[in-house]
Amino acid sequence: MGLDVTGTGTGPVTVRRGVPAGADRRAAELYWDAFGRKLGPALNPPGKAVPFIAAHLNADRAVCALLDGQLVGLAGYQHDGRALTGGSACAVLRAYGHLRGLHRLLLLALFERHPAPGQLVMDGIAVDPDMRGRGVGSLLIKEVAAVAAEQDCREIRLDVIDTNPRARALYERRGFTAVRTEHTPYLRGLLGFGAVTTMHRPVGTKGVREL
């Protein structure tokens, strides 16, 4: 299933479900480019973080944007207990060592989100810098909405940090509304942000067309 949009001077951008075979590393690079600042304290250095993310992706928990067969954007989602990014506690300890891995597990626990019944939790959107501002994020959100409708979810939920106003503006344009903001000034020095806003968007049976 896919949607096409033609960008100026390029071919069509096609949206598909699942990370394409062989694109795990590219997906991890895009994910790290988008969220490395937030995840850095838990997974740095990048040379270790990107391979770790790539090795523990759940490829079926993403919708992806492709240009000429190359991955240029993705959005992850959590459903039925599985999210785009994985990696057990044992995997973290194996990759980073027991001494350094324990505090990393505590930091990663801060980002855990569990959906309520009827919710599909959407991870953030990661788009190649050269493709930003060309509608790729909107296409990814549309496809996530279609997934949510097919899974009989009544709403999509996501969290956006206060240092990413561009992402929040995109979500608002695509029908998300803020329901609460948690202020965490004690994390600003450690993680680089001091507030997290939870946003919801209702899902109906029309799926993509509703958006």
C-alpha positions as CSV (number, residue, x, y, z in Angstrom):
1,M,0.0,0.0,0.0
2,G,1.4,3.4,-0.9
3,L,0.9,7.0,-1.7
4,D,2.7,9.1,-4.2
5,V,3.7,12.7,-4.1
6,T,6.0,14.4,-6.7
7,G,8.6,16.7,-5.4
8,T,10.1,19.5,-7.5
9,G,13.0,18.1,-9.6
10,T,12.6,14.5,-8.4
11,G,10.6,11.5,-9.1
12,P,7.7,10.3,-6.9
13,V,8.1,9.7,-3.2
14,T,6.3,6.4,-2.4
15,V,5.1,5.4,1.0
16,R,5.2,1.8,2.0
17,R,4.8,-0.3,5.2
18,G,7.8,-1.9,6.8
19,V,11.5,-1.1,6.5
20,P,12.8,-2.5,3.2
21,A,15.1,-5.5,3.3
22,G,18.7,-4.3,3.6
23,A,17.7,-0.8,4.8
24,D,18.1,-1.3,8.5
25,R,21.3,0.7,8.7
26,R,19.8,3.6,6.7
27,A,16.7,3.6,8.9
28,A,18.9,3.7,12.0
29,E,20.9,6.6,10.6
30,L,17.7,8.6,9.8
31,Y,16.4,7.8,13.3
32,W,19.6,8.9,15.0
33,D,19.7,12.1,13.0
34,A,16.3,12.9,14.2
35,F,16.5,11.7,17.8
36,G,20.2,11.4,18.6
37,R,20.1,14.6,20.7
38,K,17.4,13.1,22.9
39,L,18.8,9.6,23.0
40,G,22.4,10.5,23.1
41,P,22.9,10.3,26.9
42,A,21.6,6.7,26.8
43,L,23.1,5.4,23.6
44,N,26.2,7.6,22.7
45,P,28.6,7.4,21.0
46,P,26.9,7.5,17.6
47,G,29.3,4.9,16.3
48,K,27.9,2.4,18.8
49,A,24.3,3.8,18.8
50,V,23.5,3.5,15.1
51,P,24.6,-0.2,14.8
52,F,22.7,-1.0,18.1
53,I,19.5,0.6,16.7
54,A,19.9,-1.1,13.4
55,A,20.4,-4.5,15.0
56,H,17.2,-4.2,17.1
57,L,14.7,-2.7,14.7
58,N,11.3,-4.2,14.4
59,A,11.0,-3.6,10.6
60,D,7.2,-4.2,10.6
61,R,6.5,-1.4,13.0
62,A,7.3,1.4,10.5
63,V,5.9,3.2,7.5
64,C,8.7,4.4,5.1
65,A,9.1,7.0,2.4
66,L,11.2,5.9,-0.6
67,L,12.6,8.1,-3.4
68,D,14.1,6.2,-6.3
69,G,14.2,3.1,-4.1
70,Q,16.1,4.8,-1.4
71,L,14.8,5.4,2.1
72,V,14.3,9.1,2.8
73,G,11.9,9.0,5.8
74,L,10.1,6.8,8.3
75,A,7.7,6.9,11.1
76,G,7.6,4.2,13.8
77,Y,4.6,3.1,15.8
78,Q,3.9,0.9,18.8
79,H,1.1,-1.7,18.7
80,D,0.5,-5.0,20.4
81,G,3.6,-4.5,22.7
82,R,6.1,-4.0,19.8
83,A,7.6,-0.7,18.6
84,L,10.0,0.2,15.8
85,T,13.1,0.3,18.1
86,G,13.8,-2.7,20.3
87,G,16.6,-4.1,22.3
88,S,16.2,-5.9,25.6
89,A,18.0,-5.0,28.8
90,C,20.4,-7.8,28.2
91,A,21.1,-6.5,24.7
92,V,22.0,-3.1,26.2
93,L,24.3,-4.6,28.8
94,R,26.0,-6.7,26.1
95,A,26.6,-3.7,23.8
96,Y,27.7,-1.2,26.5
97,G,28.9,-3.4,29.3
98,H,27.3,-4.0,32.7
99,L,28.9,-1.0,34.5
100,R,28.0,1.6,31.8
101,G,24.9,-0.1,30.7
102,L,22.9,0.1,34.0
103,H,22.5,3.9,33.9
104,R,21.7,3.7,30.2
105,L,18.8,1.4,31.0
106,L,17.5,3.9,33.5
107,L,17.6,6.7,30.9
108,L,15.9,4.5,28.3
109,A,13.2,3.8,30.8
110,L,12.3,7.5,30.7
111,F,11.2,7.2,27.1
112,E,9.0,4.1,27.5
113,R,5.4,4.7,26.5
114,H,2.6,2.2,26.8
115,P,-0.6,2.7,24.8
116,A,-4.0,2.7,26.5
117,P,-6.6,0.3,25.1
118,G,-7.6,1.5,21.6
119,Q,-4.5,3.6,21.1
120,L,-1.8,3.4,18.6
121,V,1.4,5.1,19.9
122,M,3.3,6.8,17.1
123,D,7.0,7.3,17.4
124,G,8.6,10.5,16.0
125,I,9.0,11.1,12.3
126,A,12.5,11.0,10.8
127,V,13.0,12.6,7.4
128,D,16.2,13.1,5.4
129,P,17.3,16.7,5.8
130,D,17.3,17.2,2.0
131,M,13.6,16.1,1.9
132,R,12.2,18.2,4.7
133,G,9.5,20.7,4.0
134,R,8.3,18.7,1.0
135,G,5.3,16.9,2.5
136,V,7.1,13.6,3.4
137,G,6.1,13.9,7.0
138,S,2.4,14.4,6.1
139,L,2.5,11.3,3.9
140,L,3.9,9.2,6.7
141,I,1.3,10.4,9.1
142,K,-1.5,9.5,6.7
143,E,-0.2,6.0,6.4
144,V,0.1,5.6,10.2
145,A,-3.5,6.8,10.4
146,A,-4.5,4.0,7.9
147,V,-2.7,1.5,10.0
148,A,-4.5,2.7,13.1
149,A,-7.8,2.5,11.4
150,E,-7.2,-1.1,10.2
151,Q,-6.2,-2.1,13.7
152,D,-9.5,-0.6,15.1
153,C,-7.7,2.0,17.2
154,R,-9.8,4.9,18.2
155,E,-6.9,7.4,18.4
156,I,-3.2,8.0,17.7
157,R,-1.0,9.2,20.5
158,L,2.4,10.8,20.3
159,D,4.8,12.8,22.5
160,V,6.8,15.9,21.3
161,I,9.5,17.7,23.2
162,D,9.6,21.4,23.7
163,T,12.8,21.8,21.6
164,N,11.1,20.5,18.5
165,P,8.5,23.2,17.6
166,R,8.6,22.3,13.9
167,A,7.4,18.7,14.6
168,R,4.6,20.0,16.8
169,A,3.5,22.4,14.1
170,L,3.3,19.5,11.6
171,Y,1.3,17.4,14.0
172,E,-1.1,20.2,14.7
173,R,-1.6,20.7,10.9
174,R,-2.4,17.0,10.6
175,G,-5.1,17.1,13.2
176,F,-3.3,16.4,16.5
177,T,-4.2,18.3,19.6
178,A,-2.3,18.7,22.8
179,V,-3.9,17.0,25.8
180,R,-1.2,17.5,28.5
181,T,2.3,18.8,29.0
182,E,4.7,17.4,31.5
183,H,7.4,19.8,32.6
184,T,10.7,18.2,33.4
185,P,13.2,21.0,34.0
186,Y,15.5,18.7,35.9
187,L,16.1,16.8,32.7
188,R,17.0,19.8,30.5
189,G,20.7,19.6,31.4
190,L,20.9,15.9,30.9
191,L,18.6,15.2,27.9
192,G,18.4,18.7,26.3
193,F,14.6,19.3,26.8
194,G,12.5,20.4,29.7
195,A,8.9,19.5,28.7
196,V,7.1,16.8,26.8
197,T,3.6,17.4,25.3
198,T,1.3,14.5,24.6
199,M,-0.9,14.9,21.6
200,H,-3.9,12.8,20.4
201,R,-5.7,12.5,17.1
202,P,-9.0,10.6,16.7
203,V,-9.1,7.8,14.1
204,G,-12.2,6.9,12.1
205,T,-13.0,4.3,9.6
206,K,-11.9,6.4,6.6
207,G,-8.3,6.2,7.7
208,V,-6.1,8.0,5.2
209,R,-8.8,10.0,3.6
210,E,-9.8,11.5,6.9
211,L,-6.5,13.3,7.1
